[in-house]
């Protein structure tokens, strides 16, 4: 699987975890130079508190386009620190 925005591959892995239709990429599969921490957080009743990254490609910022669970609830342990995407980021195989 690949996560792509503005023609750039943000993450690539054959070992994503699919939860609620979203592919969660392992942390080591991210191209770190395209991510910067966001101050945004949200809460999922069964997964826990999500943290976000802004995605950056050629100086253009896609705010809060990636999220992850640094300390998920027990039922979501398999996605700890894995990253999922939205806001126009294409996830393809």
Secondary structure, DSSP 8 states (H G I E B T S, - for coil): -EEEETTEEEEE-S--EEETTEEEB-GGGB-GGGEEEEEEEEEETTTEEEEEEEEEETTEEEEEEEEEBTT--GGGGGGBT-EEE-TT-EEE-
